[in-house]
């Protein structure tokens, strides 16, 4: 019996439904869906806040720290 068997997954689903109940599973699904939706909206907002490379004026300093190069022998 492998994990590909439909009977295996049906038995697992029945056991999970008996342990948690359908109402709790429904709530978990709604919470998970809301979290995914919020994540997608956050990703869209995050990309719209940053200016494109074409919109940046010339001479901007790139954020970061420059360290001296050490010569290794």
N, C-alpha and C positions, 0 to 999 in steps of 0.2 A: 504494500500500500504506500503510494507516494503522496505528495502534496497536490498532485494534479487531479486526484480523484474527486468527483463532485460529491460523493457520499461523505467523504472526509469533511469537506467544507460545510455541508448541511448539518452534520452532527455538531461541529464546532459552533455554528450559528445558533442552533437550538440550545446548546449549553450556555452560551453567552446571554441569550434572551432569558433563560431561566434564572441566571444569576443576577443580571442587572434589571431586567424588566424592559418592556418596550417604551414606557414613558421616559425613563432615564436615558435610554439609547437615543430617543428622539431629541431630548434636550442636548445631549452631547453632540449630535449631528448639527443642530442649529447653532450651537456655540462655535463649533469648528468652522462652519460655513461663514459665520460672522467674522471670525478671525482671519480667514482667507480673504474675504472681501475688504476688510480694513487694511490688510497687508498690501493688496493690489492698489488701493487708493493711495496709500502712503508711498508706494513706489512711483506712481504717476506724479504725485506732488513733488517728490524728491528730484525727479528729472526735469521738471518744469522750472524749478528755482535756479538752477545753474545756467549761466549764459553759454551759448554755443561758442565754439572757437572762432567763428567768423564775426561774432559780435564783440569780442574782447578787443579793447584798444591795444595798440602796440606798446611795448615797454613794460608790461605787467611782470611782476616778480612772481615766480612760481613758489608756492608755499613749501617750506622744507628747510633743512639746515645743510649748509655746505661744510664739509670737513676736508682737511688737507689730506692729500693722497700720501700714503706712506709707501716708500720703496721697499719692496721685499726682495731679498737675495735668493 
